[in-house]
Amino acid sequence: SISFFCGMLFTGIASLQYNSVPMVTIFKNITNIFVTAGDYYYFDTKAETLVIVAFGVMLGGAIAAASNDLAMSGIGFFWMAANCFCTAGYVLYMKFATKTVKLSKFGMVFYNNVLCTLFLLPCAVVNGEVALFFKTENLHTPDYCLKNFWAGFVGFFLNFASLTCVQATGPTTYAIVGSLNKIPVTFLGYILFDDVINDKTWFFIAISMSGGFLYSYAKIKSAKRRASQTHTK
């Protein structure tokens, strides 16, 4: 769990250094395919036909958008693929942990973050980021400390909510529903960071997003069918 969590954080930051925010958020839809495959292999959760079609739409849109984005390099693609792998592994392990680990959700989130610090702190020291932190006066202001504390506070409860969601629904549903947050992130990234995106790329991004809505429709339809069958029995 710790290795996947640390890998997810590290590769996520690295991918943002080489790719635009919209490309990162949309390309991560491929993570859903890895999660669904792992959900089927480890937990015997079968995907319906319409769900597979939704995956095809998301994957096709992401690949087309990436191929049409001239700013996406080979190293950017590498870090993006690594992030997809680490994220899928983390989501699947969360499902396993909620079933087997004899800890409360609060305890799992707490130890996960504490142990992650032990992994990432040496990397920060080697890269000179710790020394840079102490030398940069702008990072010692009350405003920065307050914002950093708020980010950590929100991140802690984000992990708590993720564990609860995976336990209550499943890795596949968690991954797809989570992908819907990519819609505001994509547009905010475009507006705030002045990312250059042409009309064709926007079109492919819209196609990839529509796959998430198609998945939601498939799950709603499946739930209604199961409820009808249960009521009939």
N, C-alpha and C positions, 0 to 999 in steps of 0.2 A: 504493500500500500504506500509506504513512504517513498520508495523508489519511483513508483508511477506518479505520485503527487508532486515530488520534486522535479521529475522529468517534465511533467505537464507545465509547471510554472516556468522552468528554465527555457524549454523549447518555445513556449508561448511568447516570451519576451524576445527571444532570438528571431522568431518568425516576423515579429512586428518591426524589427530593424531592417529587414530586407523586402518586406511586402507592405502594400497599402492596407489600411484598416478594413475597407470594404472587402478586399480580396481575402484577407485572413478570416474574417467572420463568415463569409460565404463558403470558402473552400473547406472550412471545418465541418460542413455538412457531410463530407465523406466519412467523418468519424462515426456518424450514425450507422453506416453500413458495417463498419468493424464491430460496433456494439451489438447490432442485431445478429451478426454471425456468431459472436461470442455468446450471446444470450441463448441462441439455439444450441450451440455445442455444449455449453456448461450447464444450462438450466432447462434445456429441452423446451424452449418457448418458440413455437413455430410462427413464422410471418405469413400473413395472408397475401393473396395475389395483388390486391390493390396497394398493399403496403410496399411490396416489391416494386410495383410500378412507380410509386412515389419516390423510392430510392433511386430508380433509374432517372427520373426527372431531375432530382437534386444533383446526382452525380454528373449527368450530362451538362446541366447548366454550369456547374462548378468548373468542369474541365474546359468547356467552351469559353467561359469568362477568363480562366487562367491563360489559355492559349492566345486570347485576344488582348491580354494585358502585356504590353511590351516591357513594362517595368519589372515583371516577375522574372527573377534569375534562377539559375540552377541551385545556388546555395539557399535562396529563399524557398524554393520548392522542397529542398531537403529538410529544412527546419519545420516547414509546414507539415510534411509527412510524418516526421518524428513526433510532432505535437499531437497529430491525430492518433497515432499509435499509443502514446502515453495517456491521453485522455480516455481512450476506449478501455485501456487496461485499468485505469483508476475507477471508472464507472462500474465495470464488471466486478472488480474486487469489493467495491462498496456493497454490492448485492450479496456477495459471499460473506462479508464481514458482519452484516446485519443479521445473518442467519446463524453464524457460528461463534463469533467473538462475544464473550460474556462480559460486555461492558455497556454502560448506558451510551446513548448517542452523544451526550455531552462529553463523556470520558473519551470516546473515540476521536471526536474532533479535537479535544485538548491535546491528547498525546500525539495525534497526527501532526499538529502544528508545531509542538515542541520538538519532536524528533526531526521534523523537516528543517528546523533551524540548525540543528547539529550537522546536517548534510550541506546546507547552503552557505553557512558562515565561513567554512574554510575556502570555498570557491570565491567568496567575496574578498577574503583576505589576499588570496593569490592574485586575483585580478586587480588589486590595489583599490578596490571600491571602499573598503573600510577607512583606509588612510585618506582617500578623497573626501569622505564624509566628514572627518574631523577637520579637514583643511578648509572646507567650504562653509563660510559663515552664513550664507543664505539658508542652509539646511538646519540651522540652530535657532531659528526664530519661533516664537509661540504659534504663529500662523501655520508654519510647516508641521510642527509637532502635533497641532490639533488635527490637521488634515490627515496626517499619517496615522494618528490614533483612530480616527474615524474610518479610514480605509481598512485597518486591521480589525476593527470592531465589526464592520459590515462583512468582511471576508470570513470571520469566524462563524457568524450566523448563516452565511451562504453555505458553508460546509455542512452545518447542522441541518439546514433545509434540504440540501442535496441528499443526505443520508436518509432523512425521513421520506422523501419523495421516492427514492429507489426502493426502499423497503415496502412502501405502500402500493407502488405500481409495478416497477420493473425497469431494468436498464434501458430497454428499447424506448419505452414511453418517456422516460426521463430525458433521454438524449434528444428525441424529436421535439418534445415540448420546450426543452431548453434552447433548441435551435431557433425558436421564434424570437428570442431576444436579439438575434442577429439583425432583425429588420431595423429597429431604431439605432443599433450600433453602427450599421452600415451607413445610414444617412448622417448620423452625427460625426462619424469619422470623415466622411466626405466634406462636411461643412466646416468642422473645427480644424482639420489638418490640411485642407486644400489639396486633397488627393486628385490627381488627374485621371478621369475615367471617361472614355469615349462612349458614344451612343450604343455601339454594338455590345460593349461590356455591360452597360446598364441593362440591356435587353436580356443578356444571358444571366445576369444576377437576378432579374425578376423571374426568369424561368426556374432558377434554383430555389428561390423563395417559395414559388408556387408548389413545389414538391412538399414542403412542410405543411402547407394548408391541405394538400391532397391526403397526406398521412393522417392529419387530424380528422378529416372527413371519413377515412377508412376506419379509424378506431371508434368513432361515434356510431357508424353504421354497424360495426361488429358488436358493440355493446348493446345496441338496440336488438339485434338478432338473438344474442344470448339471453337477454331479458325476456324476449318473446318466447323462446324455447323453454325457459324455466317456468314461465307463467302457464304455458300449455301443459307441462308435466304436472 
